[in-house]
């Protein structure tokens, strides 16, 4: 039986059963708690021969208010404030603090943000919004890309994420043809590269892809794309980078899930409906840096940019 904290109601049940001379084991069985929980409760709160449930509950609340998680230093609070403003999630902040020897739960950080909002603060605006909007209507299948190689022929090692140098590619669109952002993600390190282009045309997307990956050509084994027409010049990409390009099944975004997830992070900085002509390249680079220096749970809360650099040096 897993550990459970006693509620006020359970404490009154314990008191009633003790008055009836019921053993600790039978009390535990009756209220469905481990007997160790009952022994610990009596040791803490049975000051005399009698057990008072009201005093026990009051003592419990007092202990909670004086526990470590309610005694966070002002220095730690300032650090939490800074990391949240860098768009880190409460879970990421909590685990990085843990690595530094400071124990603060992510629930406590959420409460801190909630209290800040109640006091007219703005920290809540840095939390990622997970609500996705879906377009209604019938999907139409795009024209097939010539000489496209299916993801089914991709080496199995790519699925394991054990090899460094397997990439996913996608595009993020601006408002009504105002441009596009080419996004690339390395599957093992989650390193994210982005570049704004004037259009979603295959020519612009191909040029941007080669420019982004050419500095890391030695670390590009495969690229996995969706079936968008912007990837029609995949052979040119493959030849320039000495790599192989594979295509996911239609309407199967989960086959490039890591890239899709990072595109969701990008939307914190480039909202849907944004006119990309008004977005400077410096802002795009700033957003990419923010995302790459967020610690990732899948990396043991290390930062993708750091892990990527380490892998490049080791390869």
N, C-alpha and C positions, 0 to 999 in steps of 0.2 A: 504494500500500500504506500503511495507517494505521500510526501510531507504536505500537511495542510495546516494553516493557521486557524486557531479557534475563534469562532465568532461569539458575540455576546450571548446569543441564544443557546449555544452549545455549553457555555459556562454555567448557565442556569440549569441545564439538564444535568451536568456533572454534579452540581450542588444537590439537586433533588435525589439523585441516585446514591450519593454519599450518605445522605440522611437515612436511606433505606439499607445501609450497610452492604451495598453492592461492591464487589471487588473491582480493582482497577482494570483487570483484564476484561471483565464483563461490561464495565462502563465503556471501554474502548470498542467492544463488539457492538454494543447497543447504539452508540452515536456514530459508529463507522469511522473511527479515527484509530491510528496506531497507538498501542498502549504506551509507547515511549513519549508520545505527545502528552498523554494524561499525566504520566509521572513527572514530566518536565513542568507542566502547568501547576501541579500541586507543590512541587519543590520551590517554584518561584513565588507563588501567591498564597500558600497556606501558611500564614505567619503564626497562627495559634492552632489549637485543636480543630477549629472550624474553618471552613472554606467559604469566603464571601464572594459571590460572582460579580457583584457591583464593584467592589474594591479591586478584584482581579482585572476587570475590564478597564478601569481607570488607570491601573498600573501599566497595562499593555499600551494604552494610548500615550502615556507619558514616555515609555521606552521608545516608541516609534518617533516621537517628536524630537528626541535627543539622540537618535541613532546617527550613524556616520553620514548617511545620504542627506540628512537635513542640516549637516554642519559643513557645507561646502565653503571653502575659503574664497575670499573676494578675488584672489589671484586666479583661482580655477574658474570662477564665474566669468572673469574678463577673458580668459582663454577660450571658454565655451562660446562667448559672444563673438569673438573674432572668427572662430571656425565656422559658426553658423552663417556669418556674413560672407564667408567664402563658399557658401552653398553646400557645405557638408551636411549630411543627414545626421540626426541624433544618434543613430546606431554607429555611424562612422566616427563621430566625436567620442562616443563612449568607449569604443574599442581602442582608439589611439590614446586616450587618457589612461586606459588600463595598461597599455604597453609602457606608459611612463610611471606606473605605480599608483595612479590616482583612480579610485573606484567610484564611478558615477554611472548609474544605470541610464539607458536611453529613455526609459519612462520618466525619470527625474528631469532629463533635459527637455523632453516634450512638455512637462509641467512648467519648466522654467520659461519656455517659449510662450506657452499659454498665458502665464502670469504677465509676461512682457506685453502681449497683445492686449490684455485686459487693462494695462496701464498706458494704452495708446502707443505701444512700441511697434516696431516694424519687422522684428525678426521672423515672424511667421511667413513673410513674403519670400523668404529664402528657402522655404521648404518646397520640395518638388511636388507639383500637382499631378496626380496620377490619373486624372479623368480624361479618357480618350473619347473623341468624337468620331462617329462613324457616318460615312455618307450612305444615304439610302439610295436604292435603285439597283437596277440590274447591271452586273458586271459584264463587260465585253472583253473577249479574249484578243489581245494584241497580236499583230502579225508576227509570225515566228522569225527569230533571228537566224540568219544564215550560218551554217556550220557551228551552231551552238553545241557545246559538249555538256551533257546532263550531269547533275550533281551525283547521280548514281555511279558514274565512272570516276569520281574523285577518290583519291587514296583514303583508306580507312583511318590512317594516322591523323588526318585532319579532324575527324570527329572526336578524337581523344583529347585534343588541345595540348598534347605533350610536345609537339614540335613547334619551334619558333619560326615564324615566317609565313603563316597561312592567314590570308586577309579576307575581309568581307567588304563589299562596296555597295553604296546606295547614293541617292540624291535627296536633298531636302529642298522643296520648292518655295519660291517667294510668291507674292501676290500677283495673280493674273499675268504671268509671263514677265515678271520684273527680274528674272534671274533664277539661279539655282545654286545650291551648295553641294559639292561633291564630298562625300564622307567615306573614309576608309578606316577599318578597325583591324588590328592584329589580334587574332583569336586567343593566343596564349597570354599575352601581357595586357590586353585590353587597351593598348595605346591607340589613340583616336586622332586621325589627321583629317583636316577639312580645308576646302578652298572654294571661294566664291567664283562663279562663272557667269557670263552674261546671259546664257541660255541653257536649256536642257538638251541642246543638240548633241549628237554623237561626236561631232568634231570638238566642241568645247569640253565635253566631259572626258574624252580621250586625252586631250592635251593636258588637262588638269590632273588626271590620274597619273600620267607619266611623270609630270613635274613633282607631284607629291612623293612618289615612290622611288624615283631615280636615285636619291641619296642613299636609299636602303636597298638597292637592287640585289645585293648579295643575300638579303634576308627576305626575299619574296619568292616563295615556292608555289603558292597557288593564290588565286583570287576567285571569290564566289560572288556572283551577281544575281539580281533578279532578271525578269524577262523584259525590262523596259527597253524601248528602242534607243535610248541614250547609250546603251552598251553594244550597239550594232558593230562598232569598230573594234571588237574585242581582240581580233587577230593582230591588229597594230599594237595594242597594249601588250599582248603576249610576246611579240617579237622584240619590242623595245626593252622590256624588262626581263626577257629570257625566262618567262614563267608560263603557267597554264591557267586558263580562265574557265571556270565551270558555272553552270546556270542552275539555280534552284528550280523546283517545280512551281508552276504558276500558282499564285495566291497562297504561297507557303512561307510567309515571312519568318516563321519560327526557325527555318533552316538557316537564317542569317540573324538569329535572335540577339546576339551581342551587339551587332551594328544597329539594329532597331532600338535596342535599349539606350545606346549612347545618343542616337538621334532624338530620343525623348528628352535626354538631359540637355541637348542643344536647344530644344524648344523653350527652355527656361530663359534663354538669352535672345533667341530669334523666334518670336511668337508666330503662330500661324496667321497668315494674312499680312505679314510684314513686306513692305516694299524694299526689296534688297538693293535697289539703286541708292537708297538712303543709308545703307550700312557700309561703313568703311572697312577696308581690309584689316586695319589694326584691331577693330572690334571683333572681327571673326577670329583673329589670332588670339585675342584675349580670352574669348569664350573657349577655344580649344585648350588653352593653357589651364583654365579653371577646371575643365573636365578631366584633363590628364593628371592633375595634381590632387584629385579627390581620392582618398583611400578606397579600395574596393574590397568587399567582403570575400570575394572569390580569390583574391590575392593575399589573404591573411591580413587585410587592411593595410597593405602596402599601396603606394601610388603608382599607377600605370607608367607615368613618364620615367620614374626611377627604375622600375623593373625592366622597361624597354631598353634603357641605356645600359643596364647591367648585362642584358642578353646580347646586345650588339657587341659589347666589349668581349664577352665570353665566346661568342660564335667564331 
